[in-house]
Amino acid sequence: MFSWSSTSRKGGGRGYPAANNTPVAQTIQGTIRPPEFSRQQHLESYRNDATLQRSTRKVSQDDTTYDTVFQTTSGEALILRVHLPSSYSSPPQMTLVGCKATHPWLDARMKLVGYAPLQSEAAWKSSRLLLGQAVHEVVKHLQLNPPSILEMTDPGLAKLQQSMGSSRGSGSSSQMPAPPSQMNGSANQPPDYDTLLNSLTPPPPVDMPSVPNQFPDELNQKSREELQTLLDDELEFLSLVHQLPVAQEMQMQRTSAVVENAKLATTLLEREEEYTMLHGAVSDLKSSLVPKLQAFDALKQEQEALVKPPDWMQMKRELHKAKKQAENVSEDYAMAWVESGDDDNEDAVNVQTFLKEFLRQRNEMHMRAAKLERLEQQQKQEQNAMRR
């Protein structure tokens, strides 16, 4: 198993890869960085790095694959496997080996996919990073944001993890006290939001650890200089935070939530085919519903035109026009009969036939005139009723 040496620092802190102020990668001759690096330059920046070389070794017969061991601020020892293809036609690949974990940068195969420069060949070239720089950034990110370990699959790594856990467990840890009661101050009271809060849907209950009301013993025993050193060193500060019972409990809850979400997502993916078929059926029903809705809207407009209240002025105009038309027809018929000649004309209509047709037409005219008069009377009655 790999090992790494500690760096002497004020306050006796542990040393991690990428935790000191050494250059990120080997410098290259010249004041201007060339647009692209050779494969040899990438390897030298990685293998000869003053920090990484102490915890890095080659694991392949050629020079394509290397392992780097590092320790996170939460205390886990992890192995980052770096693979640089010999043809150098694709960006380097980085993978966590020897464990199963969850992290936003890791996929299900523990391959590093969240680091932007490694997502494509174009992104790697445009980043203009040396391999040593890229490994530094990845290690530092995983140190400050430790993955949630689900299982140690490498026996040697698991054994190292147990020994590290026992050494950390030898220290004393006090139980976090309960939070203090609320102060009952009368001055500067905040506004009352009870009415607003009661109208909102309450959030689901979340079990959170109690907030401590005093500093832990690990901090009370340190001097002012040691506390200042702790504040200045981000890695040491996060390492202490991750060892606190409150932080460990929150990490366990986070891991539990991630596992539960993964199970739920797996269940949904298993029913993907069923949901796809339902979506197709709903889409077909929607397509057949559109023309039916259009026909319904047309019929509805016709119904509204039929049942809407009558327009008095329009009805009076139409009745007046019909009465005038009937009067003109009867007058034209009488004039034509008069001008048709005497009884010797064979085309002349006899008196009986003329009177019968003429009276029918005049009767139609008077019927329309009576309807017009009746309509005007009804309109006046309704107007008088509205005034009362």
Salt bridges, closest charged atoms under 4 A:
ASP49 OD2 - HIS136 NE2 3.11
ASP63 OD2 - ARG39 NH1 3.24
ASP67 OD1 - ARG81 NE 2.76
GLU121 OE2 - LYS125 NZ 3.21
ASP233 OD2 - ARG9 NH1 2.20
GLU236 OE2 - ARG9 NH2 2.88
GLU274 OE2 - ARG271 NH2 3.04
GLU331 OE2 - ARG362 NH1 3.27
GLU357 OE2 - ARG360 NH2 2.61
GLU364 OE1 - ARG360 NH1 3.90
GLU364 OE2 - ARG368 NH2 2.53
